[in-house]
């Protein structure tokens, strides 16, 4: 009788654990938004591209294969990016930094470059800190 009860209890516990849907556990994470899914896909594509380059460099992949796969991945990446832009455009307030275009580093919007030694200074200076040459320093 005791054994029967124990078995019944065990079966009951087993039944209970098996019937708990995976989402019904200790859920604290927010539901995956479409943008998040796209970001994840983008990351996966980037990873594939990295792997691809690596395999090509190590000689595991022939160049035509490499090019074809890369083009395919880049097409997919473009599609994901377009979709993401569409989503982010709708809710642009969500993460402006993430979607903002990165300014070109070579532009050097301000600062001076020493004509003598090529040292770059972020602020206009009268004299070069590297070689002491006078700098015009004016940023119009
Ligand atoms: Zn200098």
Backbone and ligand atoms as CSV (ligand in chain L), in Angstrom:
chain,resi,resn,atom,element,x,y,z
A,1,UNK,N,N,0.834,-1.210,0.000
A,1,UNK,CA,C,0.000,0.000,0.000
A,1,UNK,C,C,0.865,1.254,0.000
A,2,UNK,N,N,1.897,1.208,0.836
A,2,UNK,CA,C,2.804,2.349,0.920
A,2,UNK,C,C,3.553,2.519,-0.404
A,3,UNK,N,N,3.963,1.360,-0.976
A,3,UNK,CA,C,4.702,1.400,-2.232
A,3,UNK,C,C,3.812,1.959,-3.337
A,4,UNK,N,N,2.595,1.524,-3.337
A,4,UNK,CA,C,1.653,1.999,-4.348
A,4,UNK,C,C,1.501,3.507,-4.256
A,5,UNK,N,N,1.428,4.002,-3.039
A,5,UNK,CA,C,1.275,5.440,-2.840
A,5,UNK,C,C,2.514,6.176,-3.335
A,6,UNK,N,N,3.682,5.603,-3.029
A,6,UNK,CA,C,4.931,6.225,-3.442
A,6,UNK,C,C,5.025,6.277,-4.970
A,7,UNK,N,N,4.646,5.157,-5.608
A,7,UNK,CA,C,4.687,5.114,-7.072
A,7,UNK,C,C,3.722,6.136,-7.653
A,8,UNK,N,N,2.565,6.208,-7.053
A,8,UNK,CA,C,1.559,7.147,-7.518
A,8,UNK,C,C,2.086,8.580,-7.417
A,9,UNK,N,N,2.753,8.826,-6.284
A,9,UNK,CA,C,3.313,10.161,-6.050
A,9,UNK,C,C,4.383,10.465,-7.102
A,10,UNK,N,N,5.252,9.457,-7.334
A,10,UNK,CA,C,6.340,9.644,-8.297
A,10,UNK,C,C,5.775,9.914,-9.687
A,11,UNK,N,N,4.782,9.131,-10.056
A,11,UNK,CA,C,4.167,9.319,-11.375
A,11,UNK,C,C,3.532,10.700,-11.460
A,12,UNK,N,N,2.903,11.073,-10.331
A,12,UNK,CA,C,2.252,12.387,-10.305
A,12,UNK,C,C,3.268,13.496,-10.506
A,13,UNK,N,N,4.396,13.399,-9.804
A,13,UNK,CA,C,5.442,14.417,-9.914
A,13,UNK,C,C,5.985,14.447,-11.342
A,14,UNK,N,N,6.203,13.239,-11.884
A,14,UNK,CA,C,6.737,13.133,-13.240
A,14,UNK,C,C,5.762,13.756,-14.232
A,15,UNK,N,N,4.498,13.421,-14.048
A,15,UNK,CA,C,3.468,13.951,-14.946
A,15,UNK,C,C,3.465,15.474,-14.873
A,16,UNK,N,N,3.594,15.977,-13.656
A,16,UNK,CA,C,3.564,17.419,-13.445
A,16,UNK,C,C,4.746,18.092,-14.145
A,17,UNK,N,N,5.946,17.518,-13.942
A,17,UNK,CA,C,7.138,18.133,-14.543
A,17,UNK,C,C,7.079,18.083,-16.056
A,18,UNK,N,N,6.544,16.984,-16.573
A,18,UNK,CA,C,6.503,16.840,-18.028
A,18,UNK,C,C,5.472,17.768,-18.661
A,19,UNK,N,N,4.473,18.106,-17.883
A,19,UNK,CA,C,3.395,18.904,-18.460
A,19,UNK,C,C,3.561,20.402,-18.255
A,20,UNK,N,N,4.606,20.767,-17.576
A,20,UNK,CA,C,4.864,22.200,-17.427
A,20,UNK,C,C,5.452,22.716,-18.735
A,21,UNK,N,N,4.776,23.625,-19.367
A,21,UNK,CA,C,5.340,24.172,-20.608
A,21,UNK,C,C,6.636,24.908,-20.317
A,22,UNK,N,N,7.582,24.856,-21.238
A,22,UNK,CA,C,8.907,25.452,-20.979
A,22,UNK,C,C,8.818,26.942,-20.665
A,23,UNK,N,N,7.847,27.642,-21.228
A,23,UNK,CA,C,7.764,29.096,-21.006
A,23,UNK,C,C,7.226,29.424,-19.627
A,24,UNK,N,N,6.536,28.436,-19.009
A,24,UNK,CA,C,5.851,28.720,-17.755
A,24,UNK,C,C,6.786,28.657,-16.560
A,25,UNK,N,N,8.051,28.428,-16.793
A,25,UNK,CA,C,9.009,28.352,-15.696
A,25,UNK,C,C,9.243,29.729,-15.101
A,26,UNK,N,N,10.380,29.931,-14.473
A,26,UNK,CA,C,10.673,31.259,-13.924
A,26,UNK,C,C,10.975,32.253,-15.041
A,27,UNK,N,N,9.923,32.789,-15.616
A,27,UNK,CA,C,10.096,33.695,-16.755
A,27,UNK,C,C,10.379,35.097,-16.249
A,28,UNK,N,N,11.546,35.605,-16.619
A,28,UNK,CA,C,11.851,36.981,-16.271
A,28,UNK,C,C,12.276,37.756,-17.516
A,29,UNK,N,N,12.709,37.024,-18.542
A,29,UNK,CA,C,13.172,37.683,-19.761
A,29,UNK,C,C,11.995,38.230,-20.543
A,30,UNK,N,N,12.211,39.357,-21.181
A,30,UNK,CA,C,11.154,39.961,-21.985
A,30,UNK,C,C,10.937,39.116,-23.238
A,31,UNK,N,N,9.749,39.125,-23.776
A,31,UNK,CA,C,9.515,38.347,-24.995
A,31,UNK,C,C,10.390,38.860,-26.123
A,32,UNK,N,N,10.929,37.966,-26.929
A,32,UNK,CA,C,11.819,38.402,-28.010
A,32,UNK,C,C,11.054,39.239,-29.033
A,33,UNK,N,N,11.512,40.460,-29.212
A,33,UNK,CA,C,10.872,41.335,-30.189
A,33,UNK,C,C,11.411,40.986,-31.574
A,34,UNK,N,N,10.696,41.375,-32.620
A,34,UNK,CA,C,11.186,41.093,-33.974
A,34,UNK,C,C,12.562,41.707,-34.221
A,35,UNK,N,N,12.758,42.902,-33.695
A,35,UNK,CA,C,14.052,43.567,-33.903
A,35,UNK,C,C,15.170,42.760,-33.254
A,36,UNK,N,N,14.851,42.217,-32.080
A,36,UNK,CA,C,15.862,41.443,-31.376
A,36,UNK,C,C,16.195,40.173,-32.146
A,37,UNK,N,N,15.153,39.559,-32.693
A,37,UNK,CA,C,15.384,38.352,-33.485
A,37,UNK,C,C,16.257,38.676,-34.691
A,38,UNK,N,N,15.992,39.826,-35.302
A,38,UNK,CA,C,16.780,40.220,-36.470
A,38,UNK,C,C,18.230,40.497,-36.079
A,39,UNK,N,N,18.392,41.134,-34.924
A,39,UNK,CA,C,19.759,41.400,-34.450
A,39,UNK,C,C,20.508,40.090,-34.254
A,40,UNK,N,N,19.804,39.123,-33.709
A,40,UNK,CA,C,20.438,37.831,-33.484
A,40,UNK,C,C,20.811,37.174,-34.808
A,41,UNK,N,N,19.916,37.327,-35.774
A,41,UNK,CA,C,20.182,36.736,-37.077
A,41,UNK,C,C,21.374,37.424,-37.727
A,42,UNK,N,N,21.413,38.742,-37.555
A,42,UNK,CA,C,22.514,39.510,-38.109
A,42,UNK,C,C,23.832,39.029,-37.505
A,43,UNK,N,N,23.826,38.859,-36.200
A,43,UNK,CA,C,25.034,38.389,-35.520
A,43,UNK,C,C,25.440,37.017,-36.052
A,44,UNK,N,N,24.435,36.179,-36.299
A,44,UNK,CA,C,24.732,34.846,-36.818
A,44,UNK,C,C,25.344,34.935,-38.208
A,45,UNK,N,N,24.833,35.866,-39.014
A,45,UNK,CA,C,25.369,36.020,-40.368
A,45,UNK,C,C,26.810,36.522,-40.310
A,46,UNK,N,N,27.047,37.475,-39.419
A,46,UNK,CA,C,28.415,37.988,-39.266
A,46,UNK,C,C,29.362,36.862,-38.869
A,47,UNK,N,N,28.855,36.033,-37.981
A,47,UNK,CA,C,29.678,34.912,-37.524
A,47,UNK,C,C,29.976,33.972,-38.689
A,48,UNK,N,N,28.951,33.715,-39.491
A,48,UNK,CA,C,29.143,32.847,-40.648
A,48,UNK,C,C,30.170,33.448,-41.601
A,49,UNK,N,N,30.092,34.765,-41.766
A,49,UNK,CA,C,31.045,35.434,-42.657
A,49,UNK,C,C,32.470,35.286,-42.126
A,50,UNK,N,N,32.589,35.442,-40.818
A,50,UNK,CA,C,33.923,35.289,-40.214
A,50,UNK,C,C,34.447,33.874,-40.436
A,51,UNK,N,N,33.565,32.919,-40.161
A,51,UNK,CA,C,33.955,31.521,-40.356
A,51,UNK,C,C,34.350,31.272,-41.799
A,52,UNK,N,N,33.579,31.877,-42.694
A,52,UNK,CA,C,33.807,31.683,-44.119
A,52,UNK,C,C,35.188,32.187,-44.513
A,53,UNK,N,N,35.495,33.398,-44.049
A,53,UNK,CA,C,36.800,33.983,-44.364
A,53,UNK,C,C,37.913,33.107,-43.796
A,54,UNK,N,N,37.661,32.645,-42.584
A,54,UNK,CA,C,38.666,31.800,-41.934
A,54,UNK,C,C,38.891,30.521,-42.731
A,55,UNK,N,N,37.805,29.891,-43.157
A,55,UNK,CA,C,37.928,28.639,-43.903
A,55,UNK,C,C,38.600,28.860,-45.248
A,56,UNK,N,N,38.289,30.001,-45.842
A,56,UNK,CA,C,38.913,30.318,-47.123
A,56,UNK,C,C,40.408,30.516,-46.946
A,57,UNK,N,N,40.771,31.230,-45.876
A,57,UNK,CA,C,42.183,31.520,-45.632
A,57,UNK,C,C,42.961,30.263,-45.288
A,58,UNK,N,N,42.300,29.343,-44.616
A,58,UNK,CA,C,43.001,28.112,-44.254
A,58,UNK,C,C,42.966,27.107,-45.387
A,59,UNK,N,N,42.378,27.507,-46.521
A,59,UNK,CA,C,42.411,26.642,-47.688
A,59,UNK,C,C,41.356,25.551,-47.705
A,60,UNK,N,N,40.386,25.650,-46.797
A,60,UNK,CA,C,39.344,24.638,-46.763
A,60,UNK,C,C,38.302,24.881,-47.836
A,61,UNK,N,N,38.323,26.103,-48.373
A,61,UNK,CA,C,37.255,26.495,-49.280
A,61,UNK,C,C,37.888,27.012,-50.565
A,62,UNK,N,N,37.324,26.622,-51.687
A,62,UNK,CA,C,37.832,27.150,-52.946
A,62,UNK,C,C,37.295,28.566,-53.138
A,63,UNK,N,N,37.971,29.335,-53.963
A,63,UNK,CA,C,37.569,30.732,-54.110
A,63,UNK,C,C,36.153,30.881,-54.674
A,64,UNK,N,N,35.783,30.106,-55.706
A,64,UNK,CA,C,34.394,30.249,-56.199
A,64,UNK,C,C,33.359,29.947,-55.118
A,65,UNK,N,N,33.620,28.918,-54.337
A,65,UNK,CA,C,32.711,28.579,-53.234
A,65,UNK,C,C,32.642,29.717,-52.234
A,66,UNK,N,N,33.815,30.228,-51.920
A,66,UNK,CA,C,33.906,31.320,-50.956
A,66,UNK,C,C,33.115,32.519,-51.439
A,67,UNK,N,N,33.333,32.890,-52.698
A,67,UNK,CA,C,32.646,34.062,-53.240
A,67,UNK,C,C,31.137,33.872,-53.263
A,68,UNK,N,N,30.728,32.684,-53.700
A,68,UNK,CA,C,29.287,32.416,-53.809
A,68,UNK,C,C,28.626,32.478,-52.435
A,69,UNK,N,N,29.255,31.824,-51.463
A,69,UNK,CA,C,28.676,31.809,-50.119
A,69,UNK,C,C,28.682,33.198,-49.521
A,70,UNK,N,N,29.755,33.918,-49.774
A,70,UNK,CA,C,29.849,35.258,-49.212
A,70,UNK,C,C,28.759,36.154,-49.786
A,71,UNK,N,N,28.559,36.048,-51.104
A,71,UNK,CA,C,27.520,36.862,-51.731
A,71,UNK,C,C,26.154,36.541,-51.151
A,72,UNK,N,N,25.938,35.248,-50.956
A,72,UNK,CA,C,24.657,34.814,-50.406
A,72,UNK,C,C,24.449,35.401,-49.008
A,73,UNK,N,N,25.502,35.319,-48.212
A,73,UNK,CA,C,25.416,35.835,-46.840
A,73,UNK,C,C,25.215,37.345,-46.842
A,74,UNK,N,N,25.891,38.007,-47.769
A,74,UNK,CA,C,25.775,39.465,-47.807
A,74,UNK,C,C,24.390,39.899,-48.271
A,75,UNK,N,N,23.818,39.097,-49.183
A,75,UNK,CA,C,22.442,39.381,-49.595
A,75,UNK,C,C,21.498,39.235,-48.414
A,76,UNK,N,N,21.704,38.168,-47.674
A,76,UNK,CA,C,20.850,37.926,-46.515
A,76,UNK,C,C,21.029,39.033,-45.481
A,77,UNK,N,N,22.277,39.437,-45.308
A,77,UNK,CA,C,22.586,40.495,-44.352
A,77,UNK,C,C,21.891,41.789,-44.766
A,78,UNK,N,N,21.918,42.084,-46.051
A,78,UNK,CA,C,21.267,43.291,-46.551
A,78,UNK,C,C,19.770,43.233,-46.293
A,79,UNK,N,N,19.196,42.051,-46.499
A,79,UNK,CA,C,17.762,41.887,-46.265
A,79,UNK,C,C,17.436,42.089,-44.798
A,80,UNK,N,N,18.264,41.506,-43.937
A,80,UNK,CA,C,18.044,41.636,-42.490
A,80,UNK,C,C,18.203,43.095,-42.079
A,81,UNK,N,N,19.218,43.745,-42.637
A,81,UNK,CA,C,19.456,45.153,-42.302
A,81,UNK,C,C,18.285,46.027,-42.730
A,82,UNK,N,N,17.764,45.752,-43.916
A,82,UNK,CA,C,16.632,46.532,-44.418
A,82,UNK,C,C,15.431,46.352,-43.506
A,83,UNK,N,N,15.201,45.107,-43.136
A,83,UNK,CA,C,14.072,44.801,-42.255
A,83,UNK,C,C,14.244,45.486,-40.904
A,84,UNK,N,N,15.479,45.433,-40.434
A,84,UNK,CA,C,15.798,46.021,-39.131
A,84,UNK,C,C,15.613,47.542,-39.187
A,85,UNK,N,N,16.046,48.129,-40.278
A,85,UNK,CA,C,15.927,49.571,-40.428
A,85,UNK,C,C,14.458,49.980,-40.431
A,86,UNK,N,N,13.671,49.149,-41.094
A,86,UNK,CA,C,12.243,49.417,-41.151
A,86,UNK,C,C,11.654,49.391,-39.739
A,87,UNK,N,N,12.061,48.392,-38.978
A,87,UNK,CA,C,11.558,48.236,-37.608
A,87,UNK,C,C,12.057,49.364,-36.714
A,88,UNK,N,N,13.360,49.634,-36.827
A,88,UNK,CA,C,13.960,50.652,-35.977
A,88,UNK,C,C,13.423,52.023,-36.345
A,89,UNK,N,N,13.178,52.230,-37.628
A,89,UNK,CA,C,12.628,53.500,-38.081
A,89,UNK,C,C,11.295,53.798,-37.440
A,90,UNK,N,N,10.532,52.739,-37.198
A,90,UNK,CA,C,9.227,52.910,-36.557
A,90,UNK,C,C,9.378,53.367,-35.127
A,91,UNK,N,N,10.367,52.813,-34.439
A,91,UNK,CA,C,10.605,53.151,-33.035
A,91,UNK,C,C,12.004,53.709,-32.905
A,92,UNK,N,N,12.236,54.859,-33.500
A,92,UNK,CA,C,13.589,55.398,-33.557
A,92,UNK,C,C,14.064,55.856,-32.188
A,93,UNK,N,N,13.140,56.076,-31.287
A,93,UNK,CA,C,13.527,56.556,-29.963
A,93,UNK,C,C,14.124,55.443,-29.117
A,94,UNK,N,N,13.949,54.220,-29.563
A,94,UNK,CA,C,14.374,53.088,-28.747
A,94,UNK,C,C,15.876,53.081,-28.515
A,95,UNK,N,N,16.655,53.126,-29.586
A,95,UNK,CA,C,18.107,53.076,-29.450
A,95,UNK,C,C,18.742,53.914,-30.547
A,96,UNK,N,N,18.770,55.220,-30.359
A,96,UNK,CA,C,19.308,56.088,-31.419
A,96,UNK,C,C,20.792,55.862,-31.644
A,97,UNK,N,N,21.511,55.505,-30.591
A,97,UNK,CA,C,22.955,55.329,-30.735
A,97,UNK,C,C,23.291,54.128,-31.609
A,98,UNK,N,N,22.508,53.071,-31.430
A,98,UNK,CA,C,22.806,51.844,-32.150
A,98,UNK,C,C,22.607,52.020,-33.651
A,99,UNK,N,N,21.626,52.846,-34.027
A,99,UNK,CA,C,21.310,52.949,-35.447
A,99,UNK,C,C,21.954,54.166,-36.098
A,100,UNK,N,N,22.528,55.049,-35.299
A,100,UNK,CA,C,23.118,56.249,-35.862
A,100,UNK,C,C,24.318,55.891,-36.732
A,101,UNK,N,N,24.418,56.538,-37.878
A,101,UNK,CA,C,25.571,56.241,-38.736
A,101,UNK,C,C,26.864,56.707,-38.084
A,102,UNK,N,N,27.881,55.884,-38.177
A,102,UNK,CA,C,29.167,56.212,-37.577
A,102,UNK,C,C,29.904,57.171,-38.510
A,103,UNK,N,N,30.303,58.340,-38.004
A,103,UNK,CA,C,31.025,59.276,-38.878
A,103,UNK,C,C,32.374,58.699,-39.295
A,104,UNK,N,N,32.771,59.044,-40.493
A,104,UNK,CA,C,34.032,58.528,-41.011
A,104,UNK,C,C,35.180,59.043,-40.164
A,105,UNK,N,N,36.084,58.144,-39.822
A,105,UNK,CA,C,37.192,58.514,-38.955
A,105,UNK,C,C,38.149,59.441,-39.691
A,106,UNK,N,N,38.269,59.233,-40.990
A,106,UNK,CA,C,39.251,59.994,-41.755
A,106,UNK,C,C,38.836,61.446,-41.946
A,107,UNK,N,N,37.599,61.786,-41.596
A,107,UNK,CA,C,37.107,63.126,-41.870
A,107,UNK,C,C,37.839,64.174,-41.033
A,108,UNK,N,N,38.206,63.848,-39.787
A,108,UNK,CA,C,38.864,64.783,-38.878
A,108,UNK,C,C,38.171,66.127,-38.854
A,109,UNK,N,N,37.018,66.215,-38.283
A,109,UNK,CA,C,36.210,67.428,-38.336
A,109,UNK,C,C,36.908,68.622,-37.703
A,110,UNK,N,N,37.707,68.394,-36.677
A,110,UNK,CA,C,38.400,69.512,-36.069
A,110,UNK,C,C,39.799,69.063,-35.657
A,111,UNK,N,N,40.590,70.022,-35.252
A,111,UNK,CA,C,41.951,69.699,-34.875
A,111,UNK,C,C,42.903,70.024,-36.007
A,112,UNK,N,N,44.180,69.808,-35.747
A,112,UNK,CA,C,45.206,70.150,-36.725
A,112,UNK,C,C,46.179,69.000,-36.907
A,113,UNK,N,N,46.777,68.985,-38.094
A,113,UNK,CA,C,47.832,68.020,-38.362
A,113,UNK,C,C,49.098,68.815,-38.621
A,114,UNK,N,N,50.153,68.470,-37.917
A,114,UNK,CA,C,51.418,69.175,-38.097
A,114,UNK,C,C,51.969,68.896,-39.489
A,115,UNK,N,N,52.247,69.935,-40.255
A,115,UNK,CA,C,52.794,69.719,-41.595
A,115,UNK,C,C,54.232,69.226,-41.562
A,116,UNK,N,N,54.884,69.403,-40.427
A,116,UNK,CA,C,56.271,68.979,-40.314
A,116,UNK,C,C,56.423,67.508,-40.006
A,117,UNK,N,N,55.702,67.020,-38.980
A,117,UNK,CA,C,55.897,65.647,-38.551
A,117,UNK,C,C,54.638,64.800,-38.694
A,118,UNK,N,N,53.529,65.430,-39.025
A,118,UNK,CA,C,52.318,64.665,-39.250
A,118,UNK,C,C,51.557,64.311,-37.988
A,119,UNK,N,N,51.973,64.838,-36.854
A,119,UNK,CA,C,51.258,64.550,-35.612
A,119,UNK,C,C,49.878,65.193,-35.656
A,120,UNK,N,N,48.900,64.482,-35.124
A,120,UNK,CA,C,47.533,65.003,-35.148
A,120,UNK,C,C,47.127,65.443,-33.763
A,121,UNK,N,N,46.576,66.643,-33.668
A,121,UNK,CA,C,46.099,67.148,-32.388
A,121,UNK,C,C,44.614,67.430,-32.489
A,122,UNK,N,N,43.905,67.007,-31.457
A,122,UNK,CA,C,42.455,67.137,-31.516
A,122,UNK,C,C,42.020,68.593,-31.369
A,123,UNK,N,N,42.878,69.425,-30.741
A,123,UNK,CA,C,42.528,70.836,-30.609
A,123,UNK,C,C,43.544,71.664,-31.389
A,124,UNK,N,N,43.086,72.798,-31.899
A,124,UNK,CA,C,44.045,73.687,-32.590
A,124,UNK,C,C,45.115,74.169,-31.622
A,125,UNK,N,N,46.368,74.145,-32.085
A,125,UNK,CA,C,47.468,74.560,-31.211
A,125,UNK,C,C,48.370,75.525,-31.963
A,126,UNK,N,N,49.079,76.345,-31.197
A,126,UNK,CA,C,49.980,77.310,-31.819
A,126,UNK,C,C,51.253,76.631,-32.284
A,127,UNK,N,N,51.725,75.670,-31.485
A,127,UNK,CA,C,52.954,74.975,-31.842
A,127,UNK,C,C,52.733,73.475,-31.757
A,128,UNK,N,N,53.435,72.754,-32.597
A,128,UNK,CA,C,53.316,71.303,-32.570
A,128,UNK,C,C,53.936,70.770,-31.288
A,129,UNK,N,N,53.198,69.912,-30.621
A,129,UNK,CA,C,53.696,69.334,-29.375
A,129,UNK,C,C,54.767,68.287,-29.603
A,130,UNK,N,N,54.921,67.856,-30.852
A,130,UNK,CA,C,55.897,66.809,-31.149
A,130,UNK,C,C,57.222,67.399,-31.591
A,131,UNK,N,N,57.145,68.341,-32.544
A,131,UNK,CA,C,58.385,68.867,-33.112
A,131,UNK,C,C,58.538,70.373,-32.897
A,132,UNK,N,N,57.554,71.013,-32.293
A,132,UNK,CA,C,57.691,72.423,-31.966
A,132,UNK,C,C,57.468,73.379,-33.124
A,133,UNK,N,N,57.088,72.854,-34.259
A,133,UNK,CA,C,56.878,73.698,-35.415
A,133,UNK,C,C,55.624,74.555,-35.220
A,134,UNK,N,N,55.667,75.827,-35.618
A,134,UNK,CA,C,54.459,76.667,-35.493
A,134,UNK,C,C,53.346,76.118,-36.388
A,135,UNK,N,N,52.141,76.088,-35.828
A,135,UNK,CA,C,50.986,75.603,-36.567
A,135,UNK,C,C,50.016,76.755,-36.772
A,136,UNK,N,N,49.463,76.815,-37.938
A,136,UNK,CA,C,48.476,77.865,-38.193
A,136,UNK,C,C,47.261,77.674,-37.275
A,137,UNK,N,N,46.839,76.428,-37.166
A,137,UNK,CA,C,45.861,76.077,-36.153
A,137,UNK,C,C,44.456,76.589,-36.340
A,138,UNK,N,N,44.226,77.433,-37.299
A,138,UNK,CA,C,42.868,77.956,-37.446
A,138,UNK,C,C,41.964,76.949,-38.159
A,139,UNK,N,N,40.857,76.680,-37.535
A,139,UNK,CA,C,39.824,75.879,-38.204
A,139,UNK,C,C,38.713,76.833,-38.563
A,140,UNK,N,N,38.590,77.090,-39.828
A,140,UNK,CA,C,37.698,78.142,-40.317
A,140,UNK,C,C,36.255,77.968,-39.893
L,1,ZN,ZN,ZN,55.249,68.420,-35.616
